[in-house]
Amino acid sequence: MEYIEGETLGDLAMKNRTLLEDYLAVSVEIQMMIHEKDAPELEPMTHKLTRQLQDVSSLSSEEKMGLLKQVDQLSGTKLCHGDFHLFNLVETENGIRILDWVDASSGDIRADVIRTYLLYVGFDQEIAEQYLALYCEKSGLQSEEILQWGPMIAGARLWENVPGEDADRLLEIVSEGLAKQN
C-alpha cells in the first residue's frame, strides 16, 4: 500500500463538527460516482455475503437461512466499495483519494449504502442518520429501500469480528429484521 499525504475527511470533520454535513455531502457524491460504474469482473457481493453468513457462529441455522434468502434477492453488478466512510477518504493536494478497496465487490448499491450506514451507526447515530438522509436525497432512493438490507449486512458484519464492534447491536438488527420478514 502506498502512503497518501493528507488528512481523512473523518479527521477533518471531527476537528470541526460544523463542517460534518459538508464532508458527508462530498462523500455521498463520491460514493454515488463509484456506484455508477459497472464492475462485473469483481467478486459478486452475493458470493462474499453468502460465504460470510455461512461462517458466523453466533447466528442460528434459522437466522442464517433467513439472511441467505435475503442475499438471493440482491441484484446488480455495480461497483461497491465495501468499507466506505469518511475515514477512508483522504483530502490531498490533488483532490480526494479513496482508500481501502480490499472489500470492493460487484453488486447492489443499496447493500453498499446500508453497510456504510451501519458503520456510522457503530460510531455515531447522528452521523449515520445524516449520511442516510443525504444519500437518499441525492440518489432518489427511499430509506426503506436501503434499510431493508440491514439484517443481512449486520449478519455479515458479525463474521468480521471487528474489535470494538457491538456484536449485540448487530444481532439485534438481525433479529428485528428477520422478525419483520416473517
C-alpha positions in Angstrom: 0.0 0.0 0.0 1.3 3.4 -0.8 1.3 6.3 1.7 -1.2 9.1 0.8 -0.2 12.5 2.2 -3.2 14.3 3.6 -5.9 14.1 6.3 -9.0 11.9 6.2 -12.4 13.7 5.8 -13.3 11.9 9.1 -10.4 13.5 11.0 -11.2 16.9 9.4 -14.9 16.6 10.4 -14.1 15.6 14.0 -11.8 18.6 14.3 -14.6 20.9 13.1 -18.0 19.4 13.5 -19.7 22.4 11.8 -18.3 21.0 8.5 -19.5 17.5 9.1 -22.6 17.8 6.8 -20.4 19.3 4.1 -17.9 16.4 4.3 -20.8 13.9 4.3 -22.3 15.5 1.2 -19.0 15.3 -0.6 -18.6 11.6 0.5 -22.1 10.8 -0.8 -21.3 12.4 -4.2 -18.1 10.3 -4.4 -20.0 7.1 -3.4 -22.6 7.8 -6.0 -19.9 8.2 -8.6 -18.5 4.8 -7.5 -21.9 3.3 -7.8 -22.4 4.5 -11.4 -19.6 2.1 -12.5 -20.3 -1.4 -13.7 -17.9 -4.0 -12.2 -18.9 -7.4 -13.4 -15.3 -8.6 -13.2 -15.1 -8.2 -9.4 -16.3 -10.9 -7.0 -20.1 -10.8 -6.7 -21.3 -9.3 -3.5 -23.7 -12.2 -3.2 -20.9 -14.8 -3.1 -19.0 -12.8 -0.5 -22.0 -12.3 1.8 -23.1 -16.0 1.4 -19.7 -17.2 2.5 -19.5 -14.8 5.4 -23.0 -15.5 6.7 -22.5 -19.3 6.5 -19.4 -18.9 8.7 -21.0 -16.8 11.5 -21.1 -18.9 14.6 -23.3 -16.6 16.6 -26.2 -17.0 14.2 -28.7 -19.9 14.4 -29.4 -22.1 11.4 -32.8 -20.4 11.0 -31.2 -16.9 11.1 -28.7 -17.9 8.5 -31.4 -19.3 6.2 -33.4 -16.1 6.6 -30.4 -13.9 5.8 -29.3 -16.1 2.9 -32.8 -15.8 1.4 -32.3 -12.0 1.6 -28.9 -12.4 -0.2 -30.6 -14.2 -3.0 -32.8 -11.1 -3.6 -29.8 -8.9 -4.2 -29.1 -7.9 -7.8 -26.7 -5.7 -9.7 -23.2 -5.5 -10.9 -22.3 -2.0 -9.8 -19.0 -1.2 -8.1 -19.4 -1.3 -4.4 -16.6 -0.2 -2.1 -17.5 -2.4 0.8 -15.9 -0.1 3.5 -16.9 3.4 2.5 -16.8 6.1 5.2 -15.2 9.4 5.9 -12.1 7.9 7.4 -11.3 6.1 4.1 -11.4 9.4 2.1 -8.2 11.5 2.2 -8.0 15.1 1.2 -4.8 15.6 -0.7 -3.3 18.5 -2.7 -4.7 16.8 -5.8 -8.2 16.2 -4.5 -9.8 13.4 -2.5 -8.4 9.9 -2.7 -10.4 6.8 -1.7 -8.6 4.3 0.5 -9.1 0.6 1.4 -10.6 -1.1 -1.6 -9.9 -4.6 -0.2 -13.7 -5.3 0.3 -14.8 -4.0 -3.1 -17.2 -6.2 -5.0 -19.8 -6.2 -7.8 -23.3 -5.9 -6.5 -26.3 -4.0 -5.3 -25.6 -0.4 -4.3 -28.3 -0.5 -1.6 -26.3 -3.1 0.3 -23.2 -1.0 0.0 -25.1 2.0 1.3 -26.5 0.1 4.3 -23.1 -1.1 5.1 -21.8 2.5 5.3 -24.8 3.4 7.4 -24.2 0.6 9.8 -20.5 1.6 10.1 -21.6 5.1 11.0 -24.2 3.8 13.5 -21.4 2.0 15.3 -19.6 5.3 15.5 -22.3 7.9 15.9 -26.1 7.5 15.3 -26.5 11.2 14.3 -23.8 10.9 11.6 -25.5 7.7 10.4 -28.9 9.4 10.0 -27.3 12.5 8.3 -25.5 10.2 5.9 -28.6 8.2 5.0 -30.7 11.3 4.5 -28.1 12.8 2.2 -27.7 9.7 0.2 -31.5 9.3 -0.3 -31.9 13.0 -1.1 -29.2 12.9 -3.8 -29.9 9.4 -5.2 -33.7 9.4 -5.2 -33.7 6.1 -3.3 -36.0 5.8 -0.3 -34.5 5.0 3.1 -36.8 1.9 3.3 -35.1 0.5 0.1 -31.8 0.7 1.9 -32.7 -0.2 5.5 -34.3 -3.5 4.4 -30.8 -4.9 3.8 -29.7 -4.1 7.3 -30.1 -7.5 8.8 -28.1 -9.2 6.1 -25.2 -6.8 6.2 -25.3 -6.8 10.1 -25.1 -10.6 10.0 -22.2 -10.5 7.6 -20.5 -7.8 9.8 -20.6 -10.4 12.6 -18.3 -12.6 10.5 -15.6 -9.9 10.5 -15.4 -10.0 14.3 -14.0 -6.4 14.5 -12.6 -5.4 17.8 -14.8 -2.7 19.5 -17.8 -3.7 17.3 -21.0 -4.1 19.3 -22.0 -7.7 18.3 -25.1 -7.5 20.5 -26.3 -4.5 18.4 -25.7 -6.4 15.2 -27.5 -9.5 16.5 -30.4 -7.2 17.5 -30.6 -5.8 13.9 -30.6 -9.3 12.5 -33.4 -10.5 14.9 -35.6 -7.5 14.4 -35.2 -7.6 10.6 -35.9 -11.3 10.4 -39.0 -10.9 12.7 -40.4 -8.3 10.2 -39.9 -10.7 7.3 -42.0 -13.4 9.0 
